[in-house]
Structures are given as structure tokens and as C-alpha cells.
Amino acid sequence: MAAYDIQNYLLDRANIHDTVTKMSLYLDMSRFDDLVSEVFAKDVRVDYTSMFGGKAQVQAVTDLVDWWKSTVVKLDSWQHVSTSILIELPQPGEGVEVPRNAGVVANCLVNLEKKAAKGDPRTSNGGRYILELSKTNVRGNPWRVSSLVTDFVWANGNWDVFN
């Protein structure tokens, strides 16, 4: 068994941070193909129950990204901010296996605007993303989001922007 050394630990942390950052930034930049190729695993467990009800489900990455795209293209502007990204990895050292999975908790803030909405054209909300990432065998950054759970905390503004 190869020891998990400090160099690989730091590289994993940087790559995981980049993947989480790309999730929000690529959505805001309408880089939908990059969400598929650089951010998410082939199948993603998605749980929006704290925000929209329903139940968690496993979706093909293309279905998830198509749903995100169909939601944001109805808006005039949108911004998702991930911050306080806490990455859960084992500390490096002798006898520590190289991780294939990692957990992440991050605060998220979302601002949406739809000028044609009835009433206020804006809504904002915040909460946390609870993520699981899996290490793939792709070249470059190998970390992909395999589970996305939203922990909805607050909202203000007009939810009609979703209609």
C-alpha cells in the first residue's frame, strides 16, 4: 500500500476545491458542457428535498445539467457563490490509504433575477452544499461530484422568479 503523502494530500485538496468552485462558476457562466466533463460524476445522487420537497434521486449527469440549464435560461441573471469550503480528507502519513472519496461542506448563496416575474424581480437564498466527491481515473483534476445535497437555510425575495 502506498502511503498518502503531504504532496498528494495538498494536490487533492486543491483539486477538490477547484471542482466545488467550478460547480457554481460554470453554472453562472453557462458552461454546461464543462459541468458534465469537469465537475460531475457520470451518475449523481441529488437531494433538493430541503428546498423543493420530493425525495433524493440518482440522475445521469446530462439529466442534471439539462435541468439546471432549463431553470437558469428562464432567468435574466443568476449567481451562485460557494464559500467556507470545508474538505474532509484523511491526514497524510504512513499507513494512511490514498482516498478515493472525499466529503465537502460549503456555504452557498444564490441570487436570481427575472424581470418579468410578478412583483419583485429578485430572490436570494442561502444554505449549504453537502457534497461527496469521487476520484476518477481521468487526467488532470480527477475529482468529480457524485452526491449533491442542499441544506436550505434561508430565503428572501420573490419565489415567482422560478415561474
Secondary structure, DSSP 8 states (H G I E B T S, - for coil): ---B-HHHHHHHHHHHHHHHHHHHHHHHTT-HHHIIIIIEEEEEEEE-HHHH-S--EEEEHHHHHHHHHHHHTTSSEEEEEEEEEEEE----BTT----SEEEEEEEEEEEEE-TTSSS-SEEEEEEEEEEEEEE-S-SS--EEEEEEEEEEEEEEE-GGGG-
